[in-house]
Amino acid sequence: MAYALEFFGTEPVEDPGVGELARLAGDLAAEYRASDLGPAIHRAGDLLDLAAAALHTADRLRGTLLPVVNHHLRHAAAALDDARACLLAQASPAAFPAASRLPPG
């Protein structure tokens, strides 16, 4: 998920914890929602906020039932994928050069 967040503008983070990923996603969400670049950016911000909330919940539930934690991590990954797709649908691939470094999916 750290690689997915790089697409949205975070600096590369070595071995981040789930809590750190939640904070990064939340910071990005606030930036995207405050942007005046249009509705696609705002929608991506909303999706980043969903990812941040899911990551925060997964972090809070660490040490409990692993399937519940994984459920929240999957929701975070899906929200990040949706946010990425939202932005790519509105822009040319050249607008997001970091996207070429991401693994597929």
SULCORUR-V826450 format. One record per residue. N is the residue number from 1. PSI is psi as a letter, one per 30 degrees, with the letter a starting at -180 (none if undefined). OMEGA is omega in whole degrees, 0 to 359 (* if undefined). BURIAL is + if it has 16 or more other C-alpha atoms within 10 Angstrom, else -. Layout:
N,PSI,OMEGA,BURIAL + N,PSI,OMEGA,BURIAL
This chain:
1,f,177,- + 2,e,178,+ + 3,e,178,+ + 4,e,179,+ + 5,f,177,+ + 6,e,178,+ + 7,e,183,+ + 8,f,173,+ + 9,g,178,- + 10,l,174,- + 11,l,177,- + 12,k,181,- + 13,k,179,- + 14,k,174,- + 15,h,181,- + 16,l,173,- + 17,l,181,- + 18,e,178,+ + 19,e,178,+ + 20,e,177,+ + 21,e,178,+ + 22,e,180,+ + 23,e,179,- + 24,e,179,+ + 25,e,178,+ + 26,e,177,+ + 27,e,178,+ + 28,e,180,+ + 29,e,180,+ + 30,e,179,- + 31,e,182,- + 32,e,180,+ + 33,f,179,+ + 34,f,183,- + 35,l,175,- + 36,g,183,- + 37,g,173,- + 38,l,186,- + 39,e,179,- + 40,e,178,+ + 41,e,179,+ + 42,e,178,+ + 43,e,177,+ + 44,e,177,+ + 45,e,177,+ + 46,e,179,+ + 47,e,175,+ + 48,e,177,+ + 49,e,175,+ + 50,e,178,+ + 51,e,180,+ + 52,e,180,+ + 53,e,179,+ + 54,e,178,+ + 55,e,179,+ + 56,e,179,+ + 57,e,178,+ + 58,e,179,+ + 59,e,180,+ + 60,e,184,- + 61,g,178,- + 62,k,178,- + 63,f,176,- + 64,b,182,- + 65,j,181,- + 66,e,178,- + 67,e,179,- + 68,e,177,- + 69,e,179,+ + 70,e,177,- + 71,e,181,- + 72,e,177,+ + 73,e,177,+ + 74,e,177,+ + 75,e,178,+ + 76,e,180,+ + 77,e,179,+ + 78,e,179,+ + 79,e,177,+ + 80,e,177,+ + 81,e,179,+ + 82,e,179,+ + 83,e,178,+ + 84,e,180,+ + 85,e,179,- + 86,e,181,+ + 87,e,181,+ + 88,f,178,+ + 89,f,183,- + 90,f,186,- + 91,l,175,- + 92,l,179,- + 93,f,180,- + 94,f,181,- + 95,f,181,- + 96,i,183,- + 97,f,180,- + 98,f,181,- + 99,f,181,+ + 100,f,180,- + 101,f,184,- + 102,k,173,- + 103,l,180,- + 104,k,175,- + 105,none,*,-
